[in-house]
Amino acid sequence: MLAFGTFSLAAPKKIRSGHAYVSIEGPEVNGVAVFPPGKNAGPVAFDFAARINAAARHAEASEKERLVFVKSAKKELKAARRATDDLDAIEIEYWRAIDALTPEEKADL
């Protein structure tokens, strides 16, 4: 029995790995990602967490640029609406001028 005890230390053992969990918490999102048991559960969970953190850092870094872009887009939209209003006024004047023409003048158009 003693001999089997010594060999049992050298024999390969089945390593059990439990689930791996990644907790995701932020101002606009939260949750838990569960990875099934396996040899790679830990490394896969670690890689997932690293990618989530990288995306969060990128989003935080680009927030200022996004705000500047939104402000610029709103300014351009306001200018486009003003231009459209001007065109609408011009079109109204055009049709008033057409209506003011005599039938002979309209025929010459």
TIDOKOL-261928 format. One line per 3 residues: number of its first residue (from 1); their letters; for each residue x, y, z of N, C-alpha, C. Coordinates in Angstrom, 2 decimals, always signed. Example, Ala and Ser with C-alpha at 12.3 -4.5 7.8 and 13.67 -1.06 7.14 Angstrom:
2
1 = AS = +13.19 -5.69 +7.80 +12.30 -4.50 +7.80 +13.20 -3.30 +7.80; +12.85 -2.25 +7.08 +13.67 -1.06 +7.14 +12.90 +0.03 +7.87;
This chain:
109
1 = MLA = +0.82 -1.17 +0.00 +0.00 +0.00 +0.00 +0.87 +1.25 +0.00; +1.97 +1.19 +0.66 +2.90 +2.30 +0.70 +3.45 +2.58 -0.69; +3.69 +1.54 -1.48 +4.21 +1.72 -2.83 +3.20 +2.44 -3.71;
4 = FGT = +1.95 +2.09 -3.57 +0.93 +2.78 -4.37 +0.82 +4.25 -3.99; +1.07 +4.55 -2.74 +1.00 +5.94 -2.28 +2.05 +6.79 -2.94; +3.26 +6.28 -3.10 +4.33 +7.03 -3.74 +4.03 +7.26 -5.20;
7 = FSL = +3.56 +6.21 -5.89 +3.25 +6.35 -7.31 +2.03 +7.24 -7.55; +1.19 +7.29 -6.58 +0.00 +8.11 -6.78 +0.37 +9.60 -6.87; +1.49 +10.00 -6.28 +1.93 +11.39 -6.38 +2.40 +11.72 -7.79;
10 = AAP = +3.00 +10.73 -8.46 +3.54 +10.97 -9.79 +2.49 +10.80 -10.89; +1.40 +10.15 -10.61 +0.39 +9.90 -11.62 -0.34 +11.21 -11.96; -0.68 +11.38 -13.24 -1.39 +12.60 -13.61 -2.76 +12.64 -12.92;
13 = KKI = -3.13 +13.80 -12.53 -4.38 +13.97 -11.82 -5.36 +14.75 -12.70; -6.61 +14.43 -12.55 -7.64 +15.17 -13.26 -7.86 +16.47 -12.49; -7.62 +17.58 -13.16 -7.78 +18.87 -12.51 -9.16 +19.40 -12.85;
16 = RSG = -9.90 +19.70 -11.83 -11.23 +20.26 -12.04 -11.16 +21.76 -11.88; -11.80 +22.38 -12.78 -11.84 +23.84 -12.74 -13.31 +24.25 -12.68; -13.62 +25.17 -11.81 -15.00 +25.61 -11.69 -15.31 +26.72 -12.67;
19 = HAY = -16.48 +27.24 -12.57 -16.89 +28.35 -13.42 -16.01 +29.56 -13.13; -15.84 +30.38 -14.13 -15.14 +31.65 -13.96 -16.18 +32.75 -14.12; -16.08 +33.76 -13.29 -17.04 +34.85 -13.29 -16.33 +36.18 -13.52;
22 = VSI = -16.97 +37.05 -14.29 -16.46 +38.40 -14.48 -17.61 +39.34 -14.15; -17.37 +40.19 -13.18 -18.39 +41.18 -12.79 -18.12 +42.46 -13.56; -19.18 +42.98 -14.18 -19.06 +44.19 -14.98 -19.92 +45.26 -14.31;
25 = EGP = -19.28 +46.34 -13.90 -20.01 +47.41 -13.23 -19.56 +48.74 -13.79; -20.53 +49.57 -14.11 -20.23 +50.90 -14.62 -21.42 +51.80 -14.42; -21.27 +53.07 -14.78 -22.37 +54.01 -14.58 -23.60 +53.69 -15.42;
28 = EVN = -23.42 +53.07 -16.57 -24.55 +52.80 -17.46 -24.78 +51.32 -17.72; -23.97 +50.45 -17.15 -24.10 +49.02 -17.40 -23.62 +48.24 -16.19; -24.24 +47.10 -15.96 -23.73 +46.20 -14.94 -24.21 +44.80 -15.26;
31 = GVA = -23.49 +43.81 -14.78 -23.86 +42.43 -15.03 -22.73 +41.50 -14.65; -22.98 +40.22 -14.86 -21.99 +39.19 -14.57 -21.90 +38.27 -15.78; -20.69 +38.01 -16.22 -20.46 +37.05 -17.29 -19.99 +35.75 -16.64;
34 = VFP = -20.60 +34.64 -17.02 -20.25 +33.34 -16.45 -19.62 +32.50 -17.55; -18.46 +31.96 -17.26 -17.76 +31.10 -18.21 -17.81 +29.67 -17.70; -18.14 +28.71 -18.56 -18.28 +27.32 -18.11 -16.95 +26.74 -17.64;
37 = PGK = -17.02 +25.70 -16.80 -15.80 +25.09 -16.29 -14.94 +24.55 -17.43; -13.68 +24.56 -17.21 -12.73 +24.03 -18.18 -11.34 +24.55 -17.88; -10.37 +23.97 -18.57 -8.98 +24.39 -18.36 -8.79 +25.87 -18.67;
40 = NAG = -9.51 +26.35 -19.69 -9.30 +27.72 -20.16 -10.29 +28.72 -19.58; -11.10 +28.32 -18.63 -12.12 +29.24 -18.10 -11.47 +30.51 -17.53; -10.43 +30.35 -16.77 -9.75 +31.51 -16.17 -9.14 +32.43 -17.21;
43 = PVA = -8.30 +31.90 -18.12 -7.71 +32.77 -19.15 -8.74 +33.42 -20.07; -9.80 +32.69 -20.41 -10.84 +33.26 -21.27 -11.54 +34.40 -20.54; -11.85 +34.20 -19.27 -12.50 +35.24 -18.47 -11.58 +36.45 -18.33;
46 = FDF = -10.29 +36.20 -18.11 -9.32 +37.29 -17.97 -9.24 +38.09 -19.27; -9.20 +37.39 -20.41 -9.15 +38.07 -21.70 -10.41 +38.90 -21.94; -11.56 +38.34 -21.59 -12.83 +39.06 -21.73 -12.82 +40.33 -20.88;
49 = AAR = -12.38 +40.20 -19.64 -12.34 +41.35 -18.74 -11.38 +42.42 -19.27; -10.26 +42.00 -19.83 -9.28 +42.95 -20.38 -9.89 +43.70 -21.56; -10.64 +42.97 -22.41 -11.26 +43.63 -23.57 -12.36 +44.60 -23.13;
52 = INA = -13.11 +44.24 -22.12 -14.15 +45.13 -21.58 -13.51 +46.40 -21.03; -12.43 +46.24 -20.26 -11.74 +47.40 -19.69 -11.15 +48.30 -20.77; -10.60 +47.69 -21.82 -10.03 +48.48 -22.93 -11.14 +49.27 -23.63;
55 = AAR = -12.29 +48.63 -23.84 -13.41 +49.33 -24.48 -13.91 +50.47 -23.61; -13.95 +50.25 -22.31 -14.39 +51.30 -21.39 -13.43 +52.48 -21.40; -12.13 +52.19 -21.40 -11.13 +53.27 -21.45 -11.24 +54.04 -22.76;
58 = HAE = -11.46 +53.33 -23.86 -11.61 +53.99 -25.17 -12.85 +54.87 -25.18; -13.95 +54.37 -24.65 -15.18 +55.16 -24.61 -15.00 +56.41 -23.76; -14.32 +56.27 -22.64 -14.08 +57.41 -21.76 -13.18 +58.44 -22.44;
61 = ASE = -12.15 +57.94 -23.13 -11.21 +58.84 -23.80 -11.88 +59.57 -24.97; -12.81 +58.91 -25.65 -13.43 +59.54 -26.82 -14.68 +60.35 -26.46; -15.05 +60.39 -25.19 -16.24 +61.14 -24.78 -16.14 +62.61 -25.14;
64 = KER = -14.98 +63.22 -24.90 -14.80 +64.65 -25.21 -14.94 +64.89 -26.71; -14.33 +64.04 -27.52 -14.44 +64.18 -28.97 -15.89 +64.02 -29.42; -16.60 +63.07 -28.81 -18.00 +62.84 -29.17 -18.84 +64.08 -28.86;
67 = LVF = -18.60 +64.69 -27.71 -19.36 +65.88 -27.34 -19.09 +67.03 -28.32; -17.85 +67.20 -28.73 -17.50 +68.24 -29.71 -18.18 +67.94 -31.04; -18.18 +66.67 -31.44 -18.83 +66.29 -32.70 -20.33 +66.56 -32.65;
70 = VKS = -20.98 +66.21 -31.55 -22.42 +66.43 -31.41 -22.73 +67.91 -31.45; -21.92 +68.73 -30.77 -22.15 +70.17 -30.76 -22.03 +70.73 -32.18; -21.02 +70.28 -32.92 -20.82 +70.73 -34.30 -21.99 +70.28 -35.19;
73 = AKK = -22.44 +69.05 -35.01 -23.55 +68.54 -35.82 -24.83 +69.33 -35.55; -25.07 +69.68 -34.29 -26.25 +70.47 -33.96 -26.19 +71.85 -34.61; -24.99 +72.44 -34.62 -24.81 +73.76 -35.23 -25.07 +73.68 -36.74;
76 = ELK = -24.55 +72.64 -37.39 -24.76 +72.46 -38.82 -26.24 +72.20 -39.14; -26.91 +71.44 -38.29 -28.33 +71.17 -38.49 -29.15 +72.45 -38.38; -28.81 +73.29 -37.40 -29.51 +74.56 -37.23 -29.33 +75.43 -38.47;
79 = AAR = -28.10 +75.49 -39.01 -27.82 +76.27 -40.21 -28.59 +75.71 -41.41; -28.67 +74.40 -41.51 -29.39 +73.78 -42.62 -30.88 +74.08 -42.53; -31.41 +74.09 -41.31 -32.83 +74.42 -41.14 -33.10 +75.88 -41.53;
82 = RAT = -32.17 +76.77 -41.16 -32.32 +78.18 -41.55 -32.31 +78.31 -43.07; -31.41 +77.59 -43.72 -31.32 +77.64 -45.18 -32.60 +77.10 -45.80; -33.16 +76.07 -45.22 -34.42 +75.52 -45.71 -35.54 +76.53 -45.54;
85 = DDL = -35.57 +77.20 -44.40 -36.58 +78.24 -44.18 -36.46 +79.34 -45.23; -35.21 +79.73 -45.55 -34.99 +80.74 -46.58 -35.52 +80.26 -47.93; -35.26 +79.01 -48.26 -35.74 +78.46 -49.53 -37.26 +78.42 -49.57;
88 = DAI = -37.87 +78.08 -48.45 -39.33 +78.06 -48.39 -39.89 +79.47 -48.66; -39.27 +80.47 -48.07 -39.73 +81.85 -48.28 -39.55 +82.26 -49.75; -38.45 +81.87 -50.34 -38.20 +82.18 -51.75 -39.23 +81.49 -52.64;
91 = EIE = -39.56 +80.25 -52.33 -40.55 +79.51 -53.13 -41.93 +80.18 -53.02; -42.29 +80.62 -51.84 -43.57 +81.33 -51.67 -43.60 +82.59 -52.53; -42.52 +83.35 -52.51 -42.44 +84.57 -53.33 -42.52 +84.24 -54.82;
94 = YWR = -41.88 +83.14 -55.23 -41.91 +82.72 -56.63 -43.34 +82.45 -57.07; -44.08 +81.69 -56.27 -45.45 +81.35 -56.65 -46.36 +82.57 -56.60; -46.11 +83.48 -55.70 -46.88 +84.74 -55.68 -46.64 +85.53 -56.98;
97 = AID = -45.40 +85.56 -57.41 -45.06 +86.27 -58.65 -45.72 +85.58 -59.84; -45.73 +84.26 -59.87 -46.38 +83.52 -60.96 -47.88 +83.82 -60.98; -48.48 +83.80 -59.78 -49.92 +84.08 -59.70 -50.25 +85.51 -60.15;
100 = ALT = -49.32 +86.42 -59.98 -49.56 +87.82 -60.36 -49.47 +88.03 -61.86; -48.93 +87.08 -62.59 -48.80 +87.22 -64.05 -50.15 +87.10 -64.73; -50.25 +87.76 -65.87 -51.45 +87.63 -66.70 -51.39 +86.32 -67.45;
103 = PEE = -52.50 +85.83 -67.98 -52.49 +84.58 -68.73 -51.52 +84.62 -69.91; -51.40 +85.77 -70.56 -50.47 +85.88 -71.70 -49.02 +85.75 -71.23; -48.73 +86.38 -70.11 -47.36 +86.30 -69.56 -47.04 +84.88 -69.12;
106 = KAD = -48.03 +84.20 -68.58 -47.82 +82.79 -68.16 -47.58 +81.91 -69.38; -48.24 +82.20 -70.47 -48.08 +81.41 -71.70 -46.66 +81.55 -72.26; -46.05 +82.70 -72.03 -44.69 +82.92 -72.54 -43.61 +82.18 -71.74;
109 = L = -43.98 +81.68 -70.56 -42.98 +80.98 -69.70 -42.63 +79.71 -70.34;
